[in-house]
């Protein structure tokens, strides 16, 4: 008589939560079961929130991180773009304040002949989101189904969308939950979130912009390098070319913070103007994208090509074409007044003479969120018109009464809170204690390789 096989134990989320809380290593099956159950709606937000917090506090092994990335990737469709002959290259930033480089880079690389299938996210914590910026362009549709996404790519070489029902649905749910539960900063969760979306795009290569400094999720360069190596290793395991640049986020990138305002600054850069730091970073990232995309033999050559594409107007033309193909109003690219406008503005002035010694970047981002430019709760809507324009950057000389920033707002109470936080963000010193931090700290290629 054959013995009766032992019954298979049903998955229980609380067991996985407890195991991770107690610093145990989860199996691939446990991680897959948790991700799949949450994606189906079988377990509630509060249980997954508890698990996310346990991950933040306890961390994950490399095997757990790979399993989480794979489970999130396979929760939906993985695009097959093999019918498009050009190499597919994307870029992703780990998030910062005023970071609008994606809106410059997608059309710029496409103008060079690289295909850029970009799946982006919304604002997370104090950082802005690419999708929120794009949606400030009247009519722009970031919710294209996969078939239409492919058609836009085939037509103009770049398309920028959010996660659809077909692409990484597990990440879409987890991303929104992390934003409002204080669980954004874990490098393991950041890695799985980014790489699951990016690997679902059908790309050949990926350029990562990993931020470090007061406005980054990774405050220290050591933590930023750890995250960069984690993502590069994950991508290499999946057979993709990946390079990560460690870049500075000790102050906002560029001068404009807020969704519609940042679109204005993007157009300035595509016209050959804009702030020096934003232009420099876009050129560096574009150089890598063109190199990995096979249209330039070296990064330096890719940077030269990028400059020519901006000077000729071809990059701006490509941006305008993408906007129109995704339902946006192309006239808004040429006339900023057609973008959402705040009803009110106020000037924040310097209290004394001196030098801008530091600017607490995270607080500046939080001030923009308070104005309505980001989300404080999962269900919050975003006001595309509000934001902050900086008139001084770190290292600049300032005079008493001189404007430091302009605040654009629609609600008086929000503006008062944001102004107070912004005032507290500035440090004006009699002398400069140190020089400016470099914008690009280093480049990480394969695991352990540093340039």
Buried (B, 14 or more C-beta within 10 A) or exposed (E): EEEEEEEEEEBEBEBBBBBBBEEEEBBBEBBBBBBBBBBEEEBEBEBBBBBBBBBBEBBBEEEBBBBBBBBBBBBBBBBEBEEBEBBBBBBBBBBBBBBBBBBBBBBBBBBBBBBBBBBBBBBBBBBBBBBBBBBBBBEBBBBBEBEBBBBBBEEBBBBBBBBBEBBBBBBBBBBBBBBBBEBBBBBBBBBBBBBBBBBBBBBBBBBBBBBBBBBBBBBEBEBBBBBBBBBBBBBBBBEBBBBBBBBBBBBBBBBBBBBBBBBBBBBBBBBBEBBEBBBBBBBBBBBBBBBBBBBBEEBEBBBBBBBEBBEEBBBBBBBBBBBBBBBBBBEBBEEBEBBBEBEEEBEBBBEEEBBBBBBBBBBBBBBBBBBBBBBEEEEBEBBBBBBBBBBBBBBEEBEEEBBBBBBBBBBEEBBBBBBEBBBEBBEBEEEBEEEEBEBBBBBBBEBEEEE
